[in-house]
Amino acid sequence: MDYRERCARISNAFYNAGLEKARIRDLTGAAQCLKKSLHFDKYNTDARNLLGLIYYEIGETAEALLQWVVSSNLQPQDNRAFYYLEEIQGRPGQLEEESVHIRKYNQAVQYAQTDNSDLAILQLRRVVEHKPNYVKAHMLLALLYIGREEYTKAGQYLYKVLQIDKNNPRASWYMSIAKSNTSRGEVERRKLLTAFSHREMQDDDIILPPTYKETTGWLTIINIAVGLLMGAAVIFFLVMPAREQQLQTEHNQELNQVLEQVNQGNMKIDQMESDIASLQAERDEAKERLQAIEDENGGVLNQYQRLVSILQAYRNDDFQTAAELYSDLDASGITDEGMQTIIADIRTDMETEGYQVLADLGNRARDAGNPDQALAYYQKSLDMYGDNPQVIYDMAMVYQAKGEEDQANELLGRIITNYPNTEQAAQAREIRGY
């Protein structure tokens, strides 16, 4: 058995273990097994797709999308990841909503770090209201309530976490803290101590009935009459005044409650007006972000796919394709730290060699009689590395051949001004008649 086959078998074993844990909702344990599976075989797309589903189940949509995009590029045919990606893309506005929730969660973390627990709790409650499976938000809410010694509320959010991921170790630890500081833990201990404390009744156990004294005749009639008179007197002198006083007290309490509700209603109206203004601002910002996400070239998902294609071109030693793909890459929406490191390495290569590859592609397009494509390649080369008088000169010549003298003269003037001592500047001056 060679090394690769052994790694593949180990990877499949960890995948099967992760699948079993996922079936019993041990999502933390399942994620750990699947990560080990990918450590031994990164091409195990079944493990990668399942890991994406687990991330999606606990509210980590961005991590799920990353796993599915990588999986779809590693296995372009018969891959379940395409179905998951189409499901996400087929829901208008979902990516934008996820982005807003993540931004609110990060803001809540900042509030918590600066001891603004009230604002953090308010923000997190809004997040879990719209995204009830976001485990991180539930955990942070529970931790904030534990810090405020509100253990019952903390337990409610921890219970929701354990419903999603029943063996989450951190949630179980927090729950033990909450139980130890509430009556819940004492109740469970008492149930355990008294579970076997009852005994069965023995044959010689006797239940004594209450004794009574039998009365008959006139004595009984007199006793009944006296009892009726005493009852009527008690009702008239004691019960009725007390009942009137009770009714008056209840009336005053109801009136105070109504007044309190009116005051609270006015406060809620003021708060709602403030929330409406804040929500309108968030809506405007969300529209702008949604427009950016829905744009075909600037979409975050498309940029992840483009980055994976660049890495695939590197793997195939196809630097030309990598340079072409990189020229259209917009890395501003890719926030993952690991991906940013990869992008920085690629950027260094492109600024060293990639711009010349694009310039060569422009020369080929020019020689093949395709001036518009040549201009596009020249412009991409300058966007990558702008300090290149030869490319500027080649662009000017293409514009001149097309009869667009204004653009050609502007580029020649730029060479003469910015690169006066170069060969291209001498040629430009000769063309301009200086």
Wavefront OBJ file of the C-alpha trace (Angstrom):
o trace
v 0.000 0.000 0.000
v 1.565 3.295 -1.091
v 1.516 6.546 0.853
v -1.356 8.152 -1.100
v -3.657 5.160 -0.765
v -2.991 4.998 2.956
v -3.776 8.705 3.360
v -6.997 8.271 1.366
v -8.118 5.408 3.642
v -7.370 7.403 6.787
v -9.244 10.371 5.314
v -12.301 8.200 4.574
v -12.210 6.792 8.105
v -12.285 10.276 9.617
v -15.060 11.236 7.163
v -17.198 8.290 8.295
v -16.604 9.206 11.947
v -17.590 12.805 11.223
v -20.735 11.650 9.402
v -21.812 9.554 12.405
v -21.251 12.465 14.790
v -23.195 14.815 12.497
v -26.157 12.413 12.498
v -26.436 12.688 16.300
v -25.912 16.495 16.141
v -22.430 16.398 17.681
v -21.425 19.136 15.243
v -18.242 20.180 17.054
v -16.937 16.617 17.078
v -18.003 16.136 13.454
v -16.149 19.293 12.350
v -12.968 18.120 14.096
v -13.129 14.719 12.348
v -13.772 16.298 8.941
v -10.852 18.713 9.337
v -8.606 15.736 10.085
v -10.040 13.992 7.020
v -9.092 16.964 4.821
v -5.656 17.083 6.453
v -4.930 13.628 5.031
v -6.705 14.188 1.677
v -7.665 17.724 0.660
v -9.393 16.330 -2.465
v -11.992 14.458 -0.373
v -14.915 16.578 -1.601
v -17.496 14.577 0.385
v -15.759 15.586 3.626
v -15.386 19.190 2.443
v -19.066 19.438 1.451
v -20.196 18.005 4.791
v -17.925 20.430 6.631
v -19.586 23.248 4.687
v -23.025 21.979 5.755
v -21.935 21.930 9.398
v -20.620 25.498 9.122
v -23.941 26.525 7.556
v -25.898 24.783 10.332
v -24.095 26.742 13.091
v -24.521 30.036 11.244
v -21.043 30.348 9.686
v -22.286 30.969 6.128
v -19.048 32.542 4.857
v -17.004 29.511 5.949
v -19.560 27.199 4.328
v -19.368 29.081 1.015
v -15.569 28.926 1.085
v -15.599 25.128 1.499
v -18.150 24.654 -1.311
v -16.309 26.966 -3.724
v -13.035 25.095 -3.142
v -14.861 21.765 -3.527
v -16.490 22.831 -6.811
v -13.099 23.754 -8.262
v -11.434 20.543 -7.105
v -14.226 18.406 -8.597
v -16.044 20.247 -11.432
v -18.272 17.261 -12.322
v -20.948 15.466 -10.227
v -20.319 17.581 -7.161
v -23.050 18.302 -4.608
v -21.363 21.628 -3.818
v -22.850 23.184 -6.972
v -26.349 22.449 -5.637
v -25.560 24.152 -2.317
v -24.098 27.209 -4.059
v -27.117 27.477 -6.363
v -29.431 27.269 -3.351
v -27.638 30.207 -1.707
v -27.514 32.259 -4.906
v -31.180 31.497 -5.604
v -32.292 33.307 -2.459
v -32.257 37.054 -3.212
v -30.635 39.105 -0.507
v -29.401 36.209 1.646
v -25.719 37.003 1.203
v -26.379 40.623 2.109
v -28.373 39.611 5.191
v -25.524 37.337 6.285
v -23.075 40.211 5.830
v -25.256 42.518 7.956
v -25.546 39.889 10.726
v -21.782 39.340 10.799
v -21.192 43.092 10.945
v -23.629 43.412 13.859
v -21.959 40.483 15.646
v -18.506 42.067 15.231
v -19.870 45.366 16.525
v -21.318 43.546 19.549
v -17.890 42.012 20.210
v -16.394 45.516 20.180
v -19.070 46.697 22.610
v -18.339 43.752 24.904
v -14.584 44.431 24.794
v -15.192 48.067 25.797
v -17.505 47.112 28.725
v -20.675 48.251 26.922
v -22.540 45.055 27.760
v -25.987 46.649 27.390
v -25.329 47.646 23.781
v -23.667 44.304 23.077
v -26.669 42.365 24.412
v -29.116 44.526 22.453
v -27.155 43.981 19.239
v -26.768 40.232 19.783
v -30.468 39.760 20.545
v -31.264 41.344 17.192
v -28.810 38.981 15.513
v -30.203 35.765 17.066
v -33.760 36.939 16.425
v -33.112 36.945 12.669
v -30.503 34.170 12.697
v -31.505 31.693 15.448
v -28.832 29.103 14.510
v -25.864 31.497 14.936
v -24.015 29.608 17.687
v -21.345 32.281 18.222
v -23.975 34.939 18.961
v -25.823 32.668 21.440
v -22.551 31.833 23.200
v -21.512 35.467 23.538
v -24.976 36.389 24.842
v -24.776 33.643 27.461
v -21.287 34.760 28.501
v -22.451 38.375 28.889
v -25.401 37.282 31.037
v -23.096 35.137 33.185
v -20.886 38.199 33.665
v -23.969 40.084 34.861
v -24.941 37.142 37.120
v -28.203 36.622 35.199
v -27.722 32.874 35.093
v -31.291 31.953 34.131
v -31.144 34.005 30.919
v -27.687 32.615 30.187
v -29.071 29.094 30.553
v -31.826 29.809 28.020
v -29.334 30.749 25.295
v -26.998 27.872 26.197
v -29.932 25.464 25.901
v -30.489 26.702 22.331
v -26.804 26.127 21.538
v -26.961 22.568 22.877
v -30.065 21.924 20.769
v -28.027 22.832 17.675
v -24.715 21.264 18.773
v -25.472 18.962 21.687
v -21.841 18.187 22.633
v -20.422 21.702 22.311
v -17.773 21.639 25.083
v -17.750 25.379 25.778
v -21.557 25.551 25.957
v -21.593 22.580 28.362
v -19.025 24.305 30.567
v -21.012 27.546 30.612
v -24.192 25.575 31.382
v -22.553 23.950 34.423
v -21.660 27.433 35.703
v -25.237 28.640 35.163
v -26.745 25.589 36.913
v -24.403 25.875 39.888
v -25.594 29.434 40.483
v -29.331 28.793 40.154
v -31.867 26.593 41.905
v -31.771 24.173 38.992
v -28.677 22.414 40.254
v -30.103 22.099 43.794
v -33.365 20.675 42.418
v -31.502 18.001 40.483
v -29.461 17.059 43.555
v -32.607 16.758 45.686
v -34.261 14.540 43.082
v -31.242 12.249 43.153
v -31.183 12.048 46.974
v -34.929 11.392 47.326
v -35.342 9.063 44.358
v -35.209 5.915 46.549
v -36.228 7.334 49.939
v -39.888 6.075 49.913
v -40.893 2.714 51.313
v -43.925 0.566 50.691
v -46.719 0.313 53.300
v -46.434 -2.761 55.565
v -49.287 -5.042 56.583
v -49.260 -3.847 60.192
v -49.349 -0.120 59.324
v -52.617 1.442 60.558
v -54.251 4.644 59.330
v -56.293 6.122 62.146
v -59.438 7.948 61.008
v -60.313 11.278 62.637
v -62.516 10.942 65.694
v -65.976 12.502 65.797
v -68.664 13.046 68.380
v -72.166 12.039 67.470
v -74.901 14.512 68.379
v -78.679 14.232 67.899
v -82.004 15.966 68.641
v -82.503 19.567 69.741
v -78.849 20.044 70.487
v -78.105 19.580 66.823
v -80.785 22.097 65.754
v -79.516 24.698 68.242
v -75.956 24.275 67.086
v -77.000 24.772 63.466
v -78.959 27.950 64.273
v -76.105 29.440 66.293
v -73.695 28.674 63.492
v -75.909 30.404 60.907
v -76.216 33.523 63.060
v -72.492 33.690 63.694
v -71.793 33.224 59.987
v -74.159 36.067 59.041
v -72.566 38.372 61.638
v -69.062 37.598 60.398
v -70.108 38.314 56.793
v -71.787 41.634 57.675
v -69.202 43.033 60.066
v -65.933 41.559 58.774
v -66.182 40.154 55.286
v -68.175 42.937 53.553
v -65.957 45.884 54.675
v -62.833 43.893 53.883
v -64.242 43.000 50.446
v -65.025 46.656 49.718
v -61.508 47.635 50.763
v -60.053 44.878 48.580
v -62.093 46.008 45.564
v -60.928 49.603 46.081
v -57.318 48.468 46.344
v -57.623 46.342 43.201
v -59.183 49.274 41.363
v -56.300 51.546 42.358
v -53.779 48.901 41.326
v -55.441 48.455 37.931
v -55.459 52.235 37.439
v -51.752 52.432 38.285
v -51.039 49.559 35.902
v -52.893 51.310 33.096
v -50.954 54.523 33.737
v -47.696 52.570 33.801
v -48.573 50.853 30.516
v -49.326 54.231 28.951
v -45.950 55.560 30.093
v -44.173 52.467 28.803
v -46.040 52.780 25.526
v -44.848 56.357 25.126
v -41.282 55.271 25.873
v -41.565 52.443 23.324
v -42.846 54.878 20.711
v -39.825 57.114 21.271
v -37.516 54.109 21.096
v -39.230 52.835 17.955
v -38.827 56.199 16.252
v -35.129 56.088 17.049
v -34.914 52.475 15.813
v -36.741 53.399 12.595
v -34.168 56.083 11.837
v -31.352 53.632 12.539
v -32.983 50.902 10.436
v -33.471 53.290 7.530
v -29.762 54.084 7.597
v -28.949 50.361 7.754
v -31.368 49.712 4.866
v -29.635 52.288 2.677
v -26.258 50.789 3.496
v -27.633 47.296 2.834
v -28.885 48.373 -0.604
v -25.434 49.648 -1.523
v -23.765 46.439 -0.325
v -26.387 44.306 -2.096
v -25.690 46.137 -5.356
v -21.997 45.360 -4.959
v -22.680 41.692 -4.191
v -25.109 41.247 -7.090
v -22.681 42.804 -9.565
v -21.376 39.955 -11.751
v -17.745 41.112 -11.705
v -17.637 42.381 -8.137
v -19.577 39.646 -6.395
v -17.823 38.166 -3.381
v -18.622 34.614 -4.452
v -17.318 35.232 -7.981
v -14.083 36.670 -6.589
v -13.553 33.547 -4.443
v -14.084 31.412 -7.543
v -11.676 33.585 -9.548
v -9.030 33.257 -6.805
v -9.389 29.462 -6.787
v -8.999 29.471 -10.603
v -5.783 31.511 -10.254
v -4.412 28.952 -7.793
v -5.383 26.154 -10.183
v -3.495 27.942 -13.000
v -0.442 28.187 -10.723
v -0.738 24.465 -10.024
v -0.767 23.808 -13.789
v 2.218 26.159 -14.354
v -0.017 28.315 -16.583
v 1.256 31.750 -15.553
v -0.360 33.457 -18.530
v -3.867 32.351 -17.477
v -3.087 33.319 -13.881
v -2.078 36.814 -14.988
v -5.250 37.253 -17.075
v -7.464 36.113 -14.190
v -5.611 38.272 -11.665
v -6.142 41.398 -13.785
v -9.926 41.093 -13.172
v -9.669 40.088 -9.484
v -11.260 42.420 -6.911
v -9.808 41.287 -3.568
v -11.566 43.954 -1.485
v -14.467 41.640 -0.635
v -12.270 38.701 0.422
v -11.781 39.151 4.177
v -10.412 35.738 5.159
v -6.911 36.195 6.669
v -5.546 33.028 5.070
v -6.768 34.096 1.644
v -5.330 37.609 2.106
v -1.891 36.071 2.663
v -2.227 34.072 -0.574
v -3.376 37.183 -2.465
v -0.352 39.138 -1.199
v 2.006 36.460 -2.540
v 0.224 36.454 -5.904
v 0.335 40.263 -6.064
v 4.123 40.186 -5.611
v 4.490 37.769 -8.557
v 2.213 39.851 -10.763
v 4.011 43.133 -10.026
v 7.300 41.394 -10.838
v 6.408 39.364 -13.947
v 2.655 39.396 -14.585
v 2.484 42.889 -16.093
v 4.967 41.896 -18.823
v 2.891 38.800 -19.664
v -0.147 41.038 -20.230
v 1.948 43.437 -22.329
v 3.077 40.488 -24.502
v -0.570 39.432 -24.927
v -1.347 42.972 -26.060
v 1.455 42.790 -28.651
v 0.065 39.506 -29.983
v -3.439 40.939 -30.262
v -2.026 44.027 -32.061
v -0.080 41.905 -34.511
v -3.169 39.736 -35.077
v -5.167 42.809 -36.130
v -7.274 43.107 -32.952
v -6.552 46.637 -31.667
v -9.365 46.778 -29.077
v -8.178 43.585 -27.375
v -4.588 44.874 -27.525
v -5.616 48.117 -25.785
v -7.434 46.112 -23.087
v -4.316 44.015 -22.363
v -2.081 47.133 -22.347
v -4.392 48.845 -19.866
v -4.429 45.787 -17.573
v -0.626 45.715 -17.700
v -0.454 49.394 -16.695
v -3.003 48.827 -13.900
v -0.678 46.154 -12.556
v 2.556 48.134 -13.059
v 2.124 51.681 -14.317
v 5.807 52.691 -14.643
v 6.315 51.230 -18.135
v 6.903 53.769 -20.969
v 7.121 51.010 -23.605
v 3.543 49.875 -22.934
v 2.328 53.496 -22.986
v 4.096 54.005 -26.335
v 2.564 50.809 -27.765
v -0.903 51.984 -26.694
v -0.314 55.356 -28.397
v 0.653 53.624 -31.641
v -2.498 51.488 -31.560
v -4.676 54.557 -31.003
v -2.878 56.330 -33.862
v -3.482 53.348 -36.154
v -7.176 53.506 -35.276
v -7.273 57.200 -36.165
v -7.877 58.337 -32.570
v -5.254 61.097 -32.579
v -6.344 62.758 -29.328
v -5.782 59.641 -27.231
v -2.512 58.907 -29.024
v -1.185 62.461 -28.480
v -2.176 62.399 -24.824
v -0.172 59.195 -24.254
v 2.837 60.495 -26.216
v 2.758 63.680 -24.170
v 2.750 61.623 -20.990
v 5.899 59.799 -22.127
v 7.672 63.040 -23.032
v 6.782 64.603 -19.661
v 7.344 61.643 -17.324
v 10.155 59.763 -19.148
v 12.151 62.472 -20.996
v 15.437 60.542 -21.192
v 14.068 57.294 -22.624
v 14.132 55.962 -26.171
v 10.331 56.063 -26.226
v 10.407 59.798 -25.367
v 12.716 60.486 -28.348
v 10.373 58.575 -30.660
v 7.371 60.429 -29.223
v 9.011 63.837 -29.816
v 9.800 62.837 -33.393
v 6.174 61.822 -33.992
v 4.822 64.995 -32.411
v 7.314 67.118 -34.386
v 9.101 68.634 -31.359
l 1 2 3 4 5 6 7 8 9 10 11 12 13 14 15 16 17 18 19 20 21 22 23 24 25 26 27 28 29 30 31 32 33 34 35 36 37 38 39 40 41 42 43 44 45 46 47 48 49 50 51 52 53 54 55 56 57 58 59 60 61 62 63 64 65 66 67 68 69 70 71 72 73 74 75 76 77 78 79 80 81 82 83 84 85 86 87 88 89 90 91 92 93 94 95 96 97 98 99 100 101 102 103 104 105 106 107 108 109 110 111 112 113 114 115 116 117 118 119 120 121 122 123 124 125 126 127 128 129 130 131 132 133 134 135 136 137 138 139 140 141 142 143 144 145 146 147 148 149 150 151 152 153 154 155 156 157 158 159 160 161 162 163 164 165 166 167 168 169 170 171 172 173 174 175 176 177 178 179 180 181 182 183 184 185 186 187 188 189 190 191 192 193 194 195 196 197 198 199 200 201 202 203 204 205 206 207 208 209 210 211 212 213 214 215 216 217 218 219 220 221 222 223 224 225 226 227 228 229 230 231 232 233 234 235 236 237 238 239 240 241 242 243 244 245 246 247 248 249 250 251 252 253 254 255 256 257 258 259 260 261 262 263 264 265 266 267 268 269 270 271 272 273 274 275 276 277 278 279 280 281 282 283 284 285 286 287 288 289 290 291 292 293 294 295 296 297 298 299 300 301 302 303 304 305 306 307 308 309 310 311 312 313 314 315 316 317 318 319 320 321 322 323 324 325 326 327 328 329 330 331 332 333 334 335 336 337 338 339 340 341 342 343 344 345 346 347 348 349 350 351 352 353 354 355 356 357 358 359 360 361 362 363 364 365 366 367 368 369 370 371 372 373 374 375 376 377 378 379 380 381 382 383 384 385 386 387 388 389 390 391 392 393 394 395 396 397 398 399 400 401 402 403 404 405 406 407 408 409 410 411 412 413 414 415 416 417 418 419 420 421 422 423 424 425 426 427 428 429 430 431 432 433 434
